[in-house]
Amino acid sequence: MAAAAGVLQALAATPLSSAMREGAWLYPIVEIVHIAGFAVLVGSVVLFDLRVLGFARNLPVVALGNHLLRWALASLLLVVPAGLLLFSAHSVELANNPAFILKLVLIVIAGLNALAFHLLPYRSVASWDRDRPAPPLARAGAGLSILLWLGVISCGRMLAYL
């Protein structure tokens, strides 16, 4: 535990972390990039999940997924580096913030949920790509996904208050 605290303190002492804390514009700009990227990521995921839940059945699941996956992956190029920069500015405080810890846990669970979706119900997508409802396991995963990402957003917002 002491080693982790030392790493966090060393990260907080880097010139970039100091610039993030002390500059008038750097932190807010990085935060805007993070939020914009998150909007694209979560928006893409939720639109796909809504389709799996049965909305817009005229849109093929595979085609919609292929289109939205590109946007979701591209948004990670914004979200991850911006999130790391934001973390570096307040690493010691965030590592002890229950909302931040819960946010990370929810992101991991959302990732595992997506992996399970692709390994299990999505393998049979050809049989429900159009016109037929998704199987119950796919719908359950889509509903869980929406709830998890809403939780991630909520935790991110709560960081300032805890």
C-alpha positions as CSV (number, residue, x, y, z in Angstrom):
1,M,0.0,0.0,0.0
2,A,2.9,2.4,0.8
3,A,4.4,1.7,-2.6
4,A,1.1,2.6,-4.3
5,A,0.9,5.8,-2.3
6,G,4.4,6.6,-3.3
7,V,3.6,6.1,-7.0
8,L,0.5,8.3,-6.7
9,Q,2.5,11.0,-5.0
10,A,5.2,10.8,-7.7
11,L,2.6,11.0,-10.4
12,A,1.1,14.1,-8.7
13,A,4.5,15.7,-8.6
14,T,5.2,15.4,-12.4
15,P,5.4,18.7,-14.4
16,L,2.4,17.7,-16.4
17,S,0.3,17.0,-13.3
18,S,1.4,20.3,-11.8
19,A,0.4,22.1,-15.1
20,M,-3.0,20.4,-15.0
21,R,-3.6,21.7,-11.5
22,E,-2.1,25.2,-11.8
23,G,-3.0,26.3,-15.3
24,A,-6.2,28.2,-15.7
25,W,-7.2,26.5,-18.9
26,L,-5.5,23.1,-19.2
27,Y,-7.7,21.2,-16.7
28,P,-11.0,22.5,-18.0
29,I,-10.0,21.9,-21.7
30,V,-8.9,18.3,-20.9
31,E,-12.1,17.8,-18.9
32,I,-14.2,19.0,-21.9
33,V,-12.4,16.6,-24.2
34,H,-13.0,13.8,-21.7
35,I,-16.7,14.6,-21.4
36,A,-17.1,15.0,-25.2
37,G,-15.4,11.6,-25.8
38,F,-17.5,10.0,-23.1
39,A,-20.7,11.4,-24.7
40,V,-19.7,9.7,-28.0
41,L,-18.8,6.5,-26.3
42,V,-21.8,6.2,-24.1
43,G,-24.1,7.5,-26.9
44,S,-22.9,4.8,-29.2
45,V,-23.3,2.1,-26.7
46,V,-26.7,3.2,-25.6
47,L,-28.0,3.5,-29.2
48,F,-26.8,-0.1,-29.9
49,D,-28.3,-1.3,-26.6
50,L,-31.6,0.3,-27.4
51,R,-31.6,-1.5,-30.8
52,V,-30.9,-4.8,-29.0
53,L,-33.8,-4.1,-26.6
54,G,-36.1,-3.9,-29.6
55,F,-36.2,-0.2,-30.7
56,A,-35.8,0.6,-34.4
57,R,-36.1,-3.0,-35.5
58,N,-35.8,-1.9,-39.1
59,L,-32.1,-1.3,-38.6
60,P,-30.0,-4.4,-38.8
61,V,-28.2,-5.1,-35.6
62,V,-24.9,-6.0,-37.3
63,A,-24.8,-2.9,-39.6
64,L,-25.7,-0.6,-36.7
65,G,-23.1,-2.3,-34.5
66,N,-20.4,-2.0,-37.1
67,H,-21.2,1.7,-37.6
68,L,-21.4,2.6,-33.9
69,L,-18.4,0.5,-32.8
70,R,-16.1,2.7,-34.9
71,W,-17.3,5.7,-33.1
72,A,-17.1,4.1,-29.7
73,L,-13.5,2.9,-30.4
74,A,-12.5,6.3,-31.7
75,S,-13.9,8.0,-28.7
76,L,-11.6,5.9,-26.5
77,L,-8.7,7.8,-28.2
78,L,-10.1,10.9,-26.4
79,V,-11.5,9.4,-23.2
80,V,-8.5,7.4,-22.0
81,P,-5.7,9.9,-22.4
82,A,-7.9,12.7,-21.1
83,G,-8.9,10.6,-18.1
84,L,-5.3,9.7,-17.3
85,L,-4.4,13.4,-17.4
86,L,-7.3,14.3,-15.2
87,F,-6.4,11.5,-12.8
88,S,-2.7,12.6,-12.7
89,A,-3.7,16.1,-11.5
90,H,-5.4,14.7,-8.4
91,S,-4.2,11.1,-8.2
92,V,-3.9,10.9,-4.4
93,E,-7.3,12.3,-3.8
94,L,-9.1,10.3,-6.5
95,A,-7.5,7.0,-5.4
96,N,-9.3,7.5,-2.1
97,N,-12.6,8.8,-3.5
98,P,-15.4,6.2,-3.3
99,A,-17.1,7.6,-6.4
100,F,-13.9,7.3,-8.4
101,I,-13.3,3.7,-7.2
102,L,-16.9,2.8,-8.0
103,K,-16.6,4.4,-11.4
104,L,-13.6,2.2,-12.3
105,V,-15.4,-0.9,-11.0
106,L,-18.4,-0.1,-13.1
107,I,-16.2,0.5,-16.2
108,V,-14.6,-2.9,-15.7
109,I,-18.0,-4.6,-15.2
110,A,-19.4,-2.8,-18.3
111,G,-16.4,-4.1,-20.3
112,L,-16.9,-7.6,-19.0
113,N,-20.6,-7.3,-19.9
114,A,-19.7,-6.2,-23.4
115,L,-17.3,-9.1,-23.7
116,A,-19.9,-11.6,-22.5
117,F,-22.4,-10.1,-25.0
118,H,-20.0,-10.7,-27.9
119,L,-19.0,-14.2,-26.7
120,L,-22.5,-15.4,-26.0
121,P,-25.7,-14.0,-27.6
122,Y,-24.0,-12.0,-30.3
123,R,-22.7,-15.2,-31.9
124,S,-26.2,-16.0,-33.0
125,V,-27.0,-12.5,-34.3
126,A,-27.7,-13.7,-37.8
127,S,-30.9,-15.3,-36.5
128,W,-32.1,-12.0,-34.9
129,D,-30.3,-9.4,-37.0
130,R,-33.6,-8.1,-38.5
131,D,-37.3,-8.4,-37.7
132,R,-36.9,-10.9,-34.8
133,P,-36.4,-9.9,-31.1
134,A,-33.0,-10.4,-29.6
135,P,-32.8,-13.4,-27.3
136,P,-33.4,-12.7,-23.6
137,L,-29.7,-13.0,-22.7
138,A,-28.9,-10.3,-25.3
139,R,-31.7,-8.0,-24.0
140,A,-30.5,-8.5,-20.4
141,G,-27.0,-7.6,-21.4
142,A,-28.2,-4.5,-23.2
143,G,-30.3,-3.4,-20.3
144,L,-27.4,-4.0,-17.9
145,S,-25.1,-2.1,-20.2
146,I,-27.3,1.0,-20.1
147,L,-27.5,0.9,-16.3
148,L,-23.8,0.4,-15.9
149,W,-22.9,3.4,-18.2
150,L,-25.4,5.6,-16.4
151,G,-23.7,4.6,-13.2
152,V,-20.3,5.5,-14.6
153,I,-21.6,8.9,-15.7
154,S,-23.2,9.4,-12.2
155,C,-20.0,8.5,-10.4
156,G,-18.0,10.8,-12.7
157,R,-20.3,13.6,-11.8
158,M,-20.2,12.8,-8.1
159,L,-16.4,13.1,-8.0
160,A,-16.6,16.8,-7.2
161,Y,-18.9,16.2,-4.3
162,L,-17.3,13.3,-2.4
